[in-house]
């Protein structure tokens, strides 16, 4: 496998017989790390990472919640945090209508959950995971870090636009997945992103159940629901957990709850899998400050506020879509995907041919970020996303600035 260049050591280098590339595992030397627009651009209007533009929902006026927050400074910060955080787990279980805290695992972001699932379920070298591109990039990065195989079964890249559905664009091709796992019994995990990133499209519960019920597949189906609170009622796969031991649903406080900074991810599953995750995680993985903020965010008033903000962002998404459609003459194509999250994916078209154009999209992306103070995400290299920019729904002011600057950039390029 190709070896990526490492940064040089500072001189003088001792001892002469040491070569770091002989120590590092080959799969790590060949690793292409996860990259995001924020690696290059940290200033301006940030509409690149699907954060909640309206912020967190922790009430600043609630005495009870203020007490919970102030207790962070009053806590014994010289002591390690609670290793279990049962209070947080109980609130999550109640919010998601699960029997109790034994159905909930907490990780340092969903990325820790992804990594742990691979480490506990998939043997290095000999076993594999299955992903459905276009999808979240950390699945493949974690697979390479853990030296496990990767099988790709693309989503439906040619379906009709609009609301998605079982046969729409970016829907799940269930028969293809069944064929893949039948042909390769070494597949231990199937990762489904719903609503998808970057697709913004829900995977139907009927499609999820079809894979869960497929007898030849002996592994676990992982449904990543980072954006589920922006989708409609009754769309979460959590409702299936009571009936399926081979299902794990991932959620997070980073998106709808507006708490990306505290890095708190969630796994929801039957107790046996939750116990194995807990047995395998690093000790004290959730810090005391993060736990206090999470507990406050899961209070009744805060959850109500979160849902209100999600509804407001969904309305803003609809308005943003209409505004983007008005730029059609300048080369903004129709929004693709099901639009079930807090972002939109739009192709930038070639001026002459009117087909999605990666080169022009990349130029527009760079121009927006470097000269016009607006950072979005170029997604043109993902399957089915040729020429596409992914745009997080911002505040009304941010969306207005985006539209003005995008119109100007398209006129110039």
C-alpha positions in Angstrom: 0.0 0.0 0.0 1.2 3.6 -0.7 3.1 5.3 2.2 2.3 8.9 2.9 5.2 11.2 3.7 5.8 12.0 7.4 7.0 15.3 8.8 10.8 15.4 9.2 12.3 15.0 12.7 14.2 17.9 14.2 18.0 17.7 13.8 20.1 16.1 15.0 18.4 12.7 14.8 19.6 10.1 17.2 20.1 7.2 17.2 21.1 6.7 13.6 19.7 3.1 13.6 16.1 4.3 14.3 13.6 4.6 11.5 10.1 5.5 12.6 8.6 4.1 9.4 9.8 0.7 10.4 7.9 0.9 13.7 4.5 2.3 12.6 2.0 -0.2 11.2 1.8 -0.1 7.4 -1.9 0.6 7.4 -1.4 3.6 9.6 1.5 4.9 7.4 -0.9 4.7 4.4 -3.8 6.3 6.3 -5.5 9.3 4.6 -6.8 11.1 7.7 -10.3 12.5 8.0 -10.3 16.0 6.7 -12.9 18.7 6.8 -13.3 22.3 5.6 -12.4 23.5 9.1 -8.9 22.1 8.6 -8.3 25.0 6.1 -10.8 27.7 7.1 -11.7 28.6 10.7 -13.1 32.1 10.2 -16.1 33.7 8.6 -19.7 32.3 8.4 -19.2 28.6 9.0 -21.8 26.6 7.1 -19.5 23.6 6.6 -19.9 21.2 9.5 -23.7 20.9 10.0 -23.6 22.4 13.4 -26.8 23.9 14.9 -26.7 27.5 13.8 -29.2 28.5 16.5 -27.0 27.2 19.3 -27.6 25.0 22.3 -30.9 24.9 24.1 -29.8 25.0 27.8 -32.0 27.7 29.3 -30.0 30.6 30.8 -32.9 31.6 33.1 -33.6 28.3 34.8 -32.4 28.2 38.4 -32.3 24.4 38.5 -30.2 24.2 35.4 -28.0 27.1 36.5 -27.3 25.1 39.6 -26.3 22.1 37.6 -23.9 24.2 35.5 -22.4 26.1 38.4 -21.8 22.8 40.1 -19.1 22.1 37.5 -16.9 24.7 39.1 -17.8 23.5 42.6 -17.0 19.9 41.7 -13.8 18.3 42.8 -12.1 18.8 39.4 -9.0 17.1 40.9 -11.1 13.9 41.0 -11.8 11.6 38.0 -15.4 11.9 36.6 -18.2 9.5 37.3 -17.4 6.4 35.2 -21.0 5.6 34.4 -23.1 8.8 34.2 -26.3 7.0 35.0 -28.3 10.2 35.3 -27.5 11.2 31.7 -28.2 7.7 30.5 -31.6 7.6 32.2 -32.6 10.9 30.7 -31.6 9.7 27.2 -33.5 6.4 27.7 -36.6 8.4 28.7 -36.2 10.8 25.8 -35.9 8.0 23.3 -38.6 5.7 24.9 -36.2 3.0 25.9 -36.7 0.8 29.0 -33.7 2.1 30.9 -30.1 3.2 31.2 -28.8 -0.3 30.4 -29.8 0.4 26.8 -27.5 3.5 26.6 -23.7 3.9 26.1 -21.9 7.2 26.1 -18.8 8.0 24.0 -16.5 10.8 23.2 -18.6 11.8 20.2 -20.0 9.2 17.8 -16.5 8.6 16.5 -15.6 6.8 19.7 -18.6 4.6 19.3 -17.7 3.8 15.7 -14.2 2.9 16.7 -15.3 0.8 19.6 -17.8 -1.2 17.5 -15.1 -2.0 15.0 -12.7 -3.1 17.7 -15.1 -5.3 19.6 -16.8 -6.9 16.5 -14.3 -7.0 13.6 -11.1 -9.0 13.6 -8.2 -7.1 12.0 -7.1 -8.3 8.5 -9.6 -11.1 8.2 -13.0 -9.4 8.7 -14.8 -6.5 7.2 -17.4 -3.8 7.5 -19.9 -2.7 4.9 -20.7 1.0 4.1 -23.1 2.6 1.7 -21.5 5.6 -0.2 -22.0 8.4 -0.2 -21.7 8.4 3.5 -19.8 9.6 6.6 -16.0 9.5 6.0 -15.0 8.3 9.5 -16.4 4.8 8.8 -13.6 4.2 6.3 -11.0 6.0 8.3 -11.7 3.9 11.4 -11.7 0.8 9.3 -8.2 1.5 8.1 -6.9 2.5 11.5 -8.2 -0.9 12.8 -6.8 -2.7 9.8 -10.1 -4.2 8.7 -11.6 -4.7 5.3 -14.1 -2.4 3.7 -17.0 -3.4 1.4 -18.9 -0.6 -0.5 -22.5 -0.9 -1.6 -23.5 2.4 -3.1 -26.9 3.9 -2.3 -29.3 4.4 -5.2 -27.4 7.0 -7.2 -29.9 7.2 -10.1 -33.3 7.3 -8.4 -35.8 10.2 -8.7 -35.2 13.4 -6.9 -37.6 14.9 -4.2 -38.7 13.2 -1.1 -36.6 10.1 -1.5 -38.5 7.1 -0.4 -37.6 3.4 -0.8 -36.8 3.9 -4.5 -35.7 7.5 -4.6 -32.2 8.9 -5.0 -29.9 7.8 -2.1 -32.3 5.1 -1.0 -30.9 1.8 0.3 -30.4 -0.9 -2.3 -31.3 -3.7 0.0 -30.9 -6.5 -2.5 -27.3 -5.4 -3.3 -26.5 -5.5 0.4 -28.0 -8.9 0.9 -26.0 -10.2 -2.1 -22.8 -8.7 -0.6 -23.2 -10.3 2.8 -24.2 -13.6 1.3 -21.1 -13.6 -0.8 -18.8 -12.5 2.1 -19.6 -13.9 5.6 -16.6 -12.0 7.0 -18.8 -8.8 7.0 -19.5 -8.1 10.7 -20.9 -4.6 10.7 -23.2 -2.7 8.3 -23.1 1.1 8.7 -26.2 3.0 7.6 -26.4 6.7 7.9 -30.0 8.0 8.3 -30.5 10.8 7.6 -27.4 10.4 5.5 -24.3 12.6 5.5 -23.9 14.0 2.9 -27.2 12.8 1.4 -29.6 14.4 3.9 -31.9 11.4 3.1 -33.7 9.1 5.5 -33.4 5.3 5.1 -36.8 3.7 5.5 -37.4 1.5 8.5 -38.7 -1.1 6.1 -35.3 -1.2 4.5 -33.5 -1.4 7.9 -35.8 -4.2 9.0 -35.2 -6.1 5.7 -31.5 -6.3 6.6 -32.0 -7.1 10.3 -34.2 -10.0 9.3 -31.9 -11.4 6.6 -30.9 -14.7 8.1 -27.6 -15.2 6.2 -26.2 -12.0 7.8 -24.9 -12.8 11.3 -23.5 -9.4 12.2 -24.8 -6.1 13.6 -26.6 -3.3 11.7 -25.4 0.2 12.9 -27.8 3.1 12.1 -26.1 6.5 12.5 -28.8 9.0 13.4 -26.8 12.1 14.1 -29.5 14.2 12.3 -32.6 12.3 13.3 -34.3 15.2 15.2 -34.5 17.2 12.0 -36.5 14.4 10.4 -40.2 13.6 10.8 -41.9 11.8 13.6 -41.6 8.0 13.7 -38.5 7.8 11.5 -35.9 6.7 14.1 -34.7 3.1 14.1 -34.7 3.3 18.0 -38.3 2.0 17.7 -36.8 -1.3 16.5 -34.4 -1.9 19.3 -36.9 -3.6 21.5 -37.3 -6.4 18.9 -33.8 -6.7 17.4 -30.6 -7.7 19.3 -28.6 -7.1 16.1 -29.3 -3.4 15.9 -27.2 -0.5 17.3 -28.4 3.1 16.8 -25.9 5.9 17.2 -27.0 9.5 18.1 -25.2 12.6 19.4 -25.7 15.9 21.2 -23.6 17.6 18.5 -26.4 18.5 16.0 -29.9 19.0 17.2 -28.8 19.8 20.8 -26.2 22.3 19.6 -23.4 20.9 21.8 -20.7 19.9 19.3 -18.1 21.3 21.6 -18.7 18.8 24.4 -18.2 15.7 22.1 -20.8 13.4 23.5 -22.0 10.5 21.3 -24.5 7.9 22.1 -25.1 4.2 21.3 -28.5 2.7 21.9 -29.0 -1.1 21.8 -30.0 -4.1 23.7 -28.1 -4.5 27.1 -25.7 -7.2 26.0 -24.0 -5.0 23.4 -24.1 -2.0 25.7 -22.3 -4.0 28.3 -19.6 -5.0 25.9 -19.1 -1.4 24.8 -18.9 -0.3 28.5 -16.4 -3.1 29.2 -14.1 -2.0 26.4 -14.1 1.8 26.6 -11.3 3.8 28.2 -12.0 4.6 31.9 -13.6 8.0 32.7 -14.2 8.8 29.0 -16.8 11.5 29.6 -15.4 14.5 31.5 -17.2 16.2 34.4 -17.8 19.5 32.5 -19.2 17.7 29.5 -21.4 15.5 31.7 -22.8 18.6 33.5 -23.7 20.3 30.3 -25.2 17.1 28.8 -27.4 16.7 31.9 -28.6 20.3 31.6 -29.3 19.9 27.9 -31.4 16.8 28.6 -33.7 18.7 31.1 -37.4 19.0 30.2 -37.2 22.7 29.3 -34.0 22.3 27.3 -35.4 19.4 25.3 -38.6 21.4 24.4 -36.4 24.3 23.3 -34.2 21.9 21.2 -37.3 20.7 19.3 -38.5 24.3 18.7 -35.0 25.1 17.2 -35.1 22.0 15.0 -38.5 23.0 13.7 -37.2 26.6 13.0 -34.2 25.2 11.1 -36.4 22.9 9.0 -38.4 26.0 8.0 -35.2 27.9 7.3 -34.1 24.9 5.2 -37.2 25.1 3.1 -36.7 28.9 2.6 -33.0 28.4 1.7 -33.9 25.8 -0.9 -36.3 28.1 -2.6 -33.7 30.9 -2.6 -31.1 28.5 -4.1 -33.6 27.5 -6.8 -33.7 31.2 -7.8 -30.0 31.0 -8.7 -30.7 28.4 -11.4 -29.8 30.7 -14.3 -26.3 31.2 -12.7 -25.7 27.5 -12.5 -27.2 26.2 -9.2 -28.8 22.8 -9.9 -31.8 21.3 -8.1 -31.1 20.3 -4.5 -30.4 16.5 -4.4 -31.5 14.0 -1.7 -34.4 13.9 0.7 -33.7 17.0 2.7 -34.2 15.4 6.1 -31.3 17.1 7.9 -30.1 20.6 8.7 -28.2 21.0 5.4 -28.8 21.0 1.7 -26.7 19.5 -1.1 -26.7 21.4 -4.4 -24.8 20.8 -7.6 -22.9 23.6 -9.3 -23.4 23.3 -13.1 -21.1 24.0 -16.0 -22.0 27.3 -17.6 -22.0 25.8 -21.1 -23.2 22.2 -20.7 -25.4 22.7 -17.6 -24.2 19.5 -16.1 -22.7 19.2 -12.6 -19.1 20.4 -12.7 -16.5 19.5 -10.0 -14.0 22.1 -11.3 -16.4 25.0 -11.1 -17.8 23.8 -7.8 -14.4 23.7 -6.2 -13.5 27.1 -7.6 -16.7 28.5 -6.1 -16.1 26.8 -2.8 -12.6 28.2 -2.5 -13.7 31.7 -3.6 -16.4 31.7 -1.0 -14.1 30.6 1.8 -11.0 32.6 0.9 -12.4 35.9 -0.4 -16.1 36.2 0.6 -16.2 35.0 4.3 -18.5 32.0 3.8 -17.3 28.4 4.4 -19.4 25.6 3.0 -18.2 22.0 2.1 -17.2 20.7 -1.3 -18.5 17.2 -1.7 -17.9 16.6 -5.4 -15.7 13.6 -4.9 -18.4 11.6 -3.2 -20.4 9.0 -5.1 -23.4 10.5 -6.7 -22.4 14.0 -5.7 -20.5 15.3 -8.7 -20.2 19.1 -8.6 -21.9 19.3 -5.2 -21.6 21.8 -2.3 -23.1 20.9 1.0 -24.5 23.9 2.8 -25.5 23.9 6.5 -28.7 25.8 7.2 -27.6 29.0 9.1 -29.4 31.8 10.8 -31.5 34.1 8.6 -28.7 36.6 8.5 -26.1 33.9 7.6 -28.3 32.4 4.9 -28.8 35.9 3.4 -25.1 36.5 3.3 -24.4 33.1 1.8 -26.9 33.7 -1.0 -25.5 37.1 -1.8 -22.0 35.9 -1.9 -22.8 32.7 -3.8 -24.7 34.8 -6.4 -21.7 37.1 -6.8 -19.2 34.2 -7.0 -21.2 32.5 -9.7 -21.4 35.7 -11.7 -17.6 35.9 -11.5 -16.8 32.3 -12.1 
